[in-house]
Amino acid sequence: MTDKPNIYQRINAVRLAVPCVMKDTEVRDGGGYKAVSHDMVTAALRPALIENGVIVYTECLESEHVSTGKQTRSGAPIIRMDGLFRTVFINADNPPDFFTVSLRSSAEDFGDKAPGKALSYAQKHAMLKVFNLETREDEESRLAPAAPVETITESQAADMRAKLEEVGADTSRFLLYMKVDALEEIPASKLTLAYEAINRKAKHGTTH
């Protein structure tokens, strides 16, 4: 016999240590509502998970890639990944002491990004529910999506691409800064902000 806490006692200790998480991202596709990101949930829970010896990992049990018939403004096809995921919560001091949570998750994106997004979404929600984290998200009453966000034109995106190359900017870092996956996805309302960032790169050597 061991006097060390079992997995359920450890989960309860994490619940006591982390009662809530804050919304930190805006979801454009769902009508512009605030949500809690996977990174925020991980950052909030990580210290308590380590302190209480709880290991969490998620695996894909089954998946299907479906063509959405949509594409980005640059012509890249957008796919949807539908999957069944299992998140495992393990007692670090006694690995056979664990339990699992299975749920389905979907994500749309181009390239190879959809699987990772779907897995992150599944793990995020498993941890939110297992640790009873308050988010102030009223998922049950969320309204239908609003009209799509207007993005910059193809000519504006081309001009921006040329300017990024001209000042020697890292396009990947610039996209991360603008919180988009492609220049064509930059909201029209952020056009001025984007050019200001490029001008800072030209003047000071940074787009941040």
C-alpha positions as CSV (number, residue, x, y, z in Angstrom):
1,M,0.0,0.0,0.0
2,T,1.1,3.6,-0.6
3,D,0.2,6.7,1.3
4,K,0.6,8.9,-1.8
5,P,-2.6,10.4,-3.2
6,N,-4.4,8.6,-6.1
7,I,-5.2,10.2,-9.4
8,Y,-8.6,11.4,-8.2
9,Q,-7.1,13.1,-5.1
10,R,-4.5,14.7,-7.3
11,I,-7.1,16.0,-9.7
12,N,-9.0,17.4,-6.8
13,A,-5.8,19.2,-5.6
14,V,-5.4,20.8,-9.0
15,R,-9.0,21.9,-8.9
16,L,-8.4,23.6,-5.6
17,A,-5.2,25.3,-6.9
18,V,-6.7,26.5,-10.2
19,P,-10.4,27.5,-10.0
20,C,-10.7,29.4,-13.3
21,V,-9.0,30.6,-16.5
22,M,-9.4,33.9,-18.4
23,K,-10.5,34.3,-22.0
24,D,-7.5,35.4,-24.0
25,T,-8.4,35.1,-27.7
26,E,-11.1,36.3,-30.1
27,V,-12.7,33.8,-32.4
28,R,-13.5,35.5,-35.7
29,D,-15.2,32.6,-37.4
30,G,-17.8,32.2,-34.7
31,G,-19.1,35.8,-34.7
32,G,-16.2,37.6,-32.9
33,Y,-16.7,36.1,-29.4
34,K,-14.0,35.8,-26.7
35,A,-12.8,32.3,-25.8
36,V,-10.1,30.5,-23.8
37,S,-7.2,29.2,-25.9
38,H,-5.4,25.9,-25.4
39,D,-2.3,27.7,-24.5
40,M,-4.1,29.7,-21.7
41,V,-5.5,26.5,-20.2
42,T,-2.1,24.8,-20.4
43,A,-0.3,27.8,-18.8
44,A,-2.9,28.0,-16.0
45,L,-2.8,24.3,-15.1
46,R,0.9,23.4,-15.8
47,P,2.3,24.5,-12.3
48,A,-0.4,22.7,-10.4
49,L,-0.1,19.6,-12.6
50,I,3.6,19.4,-12.0
51,E,3.2,20.1,-8.3
52,N,0.6,17.3,-7.9
53,G,2.2,14.8,-10.2
54,V,-0.4,14.6,-12.9
55,I,0.6,13.9,-16.5
56,V,-1.9,14.7,-19.3
57,Y,-1.6,13.6,-22.9
58,T,-4.1,13.3,-25.8
59,E,-4.2,10.7,-28.6
60,C,-6.2,10.4,-31.7
61,L,-8.3,7.2,-31.9
62,E,-9.8,7.8,-35.3
63,S,-9.9,10.6,-37.8
64,E,-11.4,11.6,-41.2
65,H,-10.3,14.4,-43.5
66,V,-13.1,16.1,-45.4
67,S,-13.0,18.6,-48.2
68,T,-15.1,21.7,-47.3
69,G,-15.2,23.0,-50.8
70,K,-13.8,26.3,-49.5
71,Q,-10.4,27.9,-50.1
72,T,-8.4,30.8,-48.8
73,R,-8.2,34.0,-50.9
74,S,-4.9,32.7,-52.3
75,G,-6.5,29.5,-53.5
76,A,-5.3,27.0,-50.9
77,P,-8.0,24.4,-50.2
78,I,-9.5,24.3,-46.7
79,I,-10.1,20.9,-45.2
80,R,-11.9,19.8,-42.0
81,M,-10.5,17.1,-39.8
82,D,-13.1,15.2,-37.7
83,G,-11.6,13.0,-35.0
84,L,-12.2,11.0,-31.9
85,F,-9.7,11.9,-29.2
86,R,-8.8,10.4,-25.8
87,T,-7.2,12.4,-23.1
88,V,-5.4,10.5,-20.4
89,F,-4.8,11.7,-16.8
90,I,-2.0,9.8,-15.2
91,N,-0.7,9.5,-11.6
92,A,3.1,10.3,-12.2
93,D,4.1,8.2,-9.1
94,N,1.9,5.2,-10.2
95,P,1.3,5.2,-13.9
96,P,-1.2,2.3,-13.8
97,D,-3.4,4.7,-11.8
98,F,-5.1,6.8,-14.5
99,F,-8.4,7.6,-16.2
100,T,-9.4,8.7,-19.6
101,V,-11.9,11.1,-21.2
102,S,-12.9,10.7,-24.9
103,L,-14.6,13.2,-27.0
104,R,-15.0,14.2,-30.7
105,S,-13.4,17.4,-32.1
106,S,-13.3,19.1,-35.5
107,A,-11.2,21.8,-37.0
108,E,-10.9,23.5,-40.4
109,D,-7.7,24.8,-41.9
110,F,-5.5,24.6,-44.9
111,G,-2.3,22.6,-45.2
112,D,-1.5,20.2,-42.3
113,K,-2.8,22.5,-39.5
114,A,-6.3,21.0,-39.0
115,P,-5.2,17.8,-37.2
116,G,-3.2,19.8,-34.6
117,K,-6.0,22.3,-34.1
118,A,-8.5,19.5,-33.6
119,L,-6.3,17.7,-31.1
120,S,-5.6,20.9,-29.1
121,Y,-9.4,21.7,-29.0
122,A,-10.1,18.2,-27.7
123,Q,-7.5,18.4,-25.0
124,K,-8.5,21.9,-24.0
125,H,-12.1,20.9,-23.4
126,A,-11.2,17.7,-21.6
127,M,-9.1,19.6,-19.1
128,L,-11.7,22.3,-18.7
129,K,-14.3,19.7,-17.8
130,V,-12.2,17.4,-15.7
131,F,-10.7,20.3,-13.6
132,N,-14.1,22.1,-13.5
133,L,-12.5,25.4,-14.7
134,E,-14.7,28.4,-14.9
135,T,-14.3,30.4,-18.1
136,R,-17.4,32.6,-18.1
137,E,-18.1,31.1,-21.6
138,D,-21.9,30.8,-22.1
139,E,-21.6,28.1,-24.8
140,E,-25.2,27.0,-24.5
141,S,-26.6,30.4,-25.5
142,R,-24.0,31.4,-28.1
143,L,-25.6,33.1,-31.1
144,A,-25.3,31.9,-34.6
145,P,-22.2,33.2,-36.4
146,A,-22.3,36.8,-37.6
147,A,-21.4,37.9,-41.1
148,P,-17.8,37.0,-42.2
149,V,-15.1,39.5,-41.4
150,E,-14.0,41.6,-44.3
151,T,-10.4,40.9,-45.2
152,I,-7.9,42.9,-47.3
153,T,-8.0,42.6,-51.0
154,E,-5.6,40.3,-53.1
155,S,-3.8,43.4,-54.4
156,Q,-3.3,44.7,-50.9
157,A,-2.0,41.3,-49.8
158,A,0.4,41.2,-52.8
159,D,1.6,44.7,-52.0
160,M,2.1,43.8,-48.4
161,R,4.1,40.7,-49.4
162,A,6.4,42.8,-51.5
163,K,7.0,45.2,-48.7
164,L,7.8,42.4,-46.3
165,E,10.4,41.1,-48.7
166,E,11.7,44.6,-49.3
167,V,12.4,45.2,-45.6
168,G,13.6,41.7,-45.0
169,A,10.8,40.7,-42.6
170,D,10.1,37.2,-41.5
171,T,6.7,36.6,-43.0
172,S,5.9,33.7,-40.5
173,R,6.6,36.0,-37.5
174,F,4.5,38.8,-39.1
175,L,1.6,36.4,-39.6
176,L,1.9,35.3,-36.0
177,Y,1.9,39.0,-34.9
178,M,-1.2,39.6,-36.9
179,K,-2.8,36.4,-35.6
180,V,-3.6,35.0,-39.1
181,D,-2.4,32.1,-41.2
182,A,-2.0,34.0,-44.5
183,L,-1.7,37.6,-45.6
184,E,-5.1,37.3,-47.4
185,E,-6.8,36.6,-44.0
186,I,-5.8,40.0,-42.4
187,P,-9.0,41.9,-41.5
188,A,-9.5,45.0,-43.5
189,S,-9.9,46.9,-40.2
190,K,-6.2,46.0,-39.4
191,L,-4.7,47.1,-42.7
192,T,-3.2,50.3,-41.1
193,L,-1.9,48.3,-38.2
194,A,-0.2,45.8,-40.5
195,Y,1.6,48.6,-42.5
196,E,2.7,50.3,-39.3
197,A,4.3,47.0,-38.2
198,I,6.1,46.8,-41.6
199,N,7.3,50.4,-41.3
200,R,8.7,49.6,-37.8
201,K,10.6,46.8,-39.3
202,A,12.0,49.1,-41.9
203,K,13.0,51.7,-39.3
204,H,14.0,49.7,-36.3
205,G,14.4,46.1,-37.5
206,T,11.3,44.6,-35.8
207,T,7.7,44.0,-36.6
208,H,6.7,43.8,-32.9
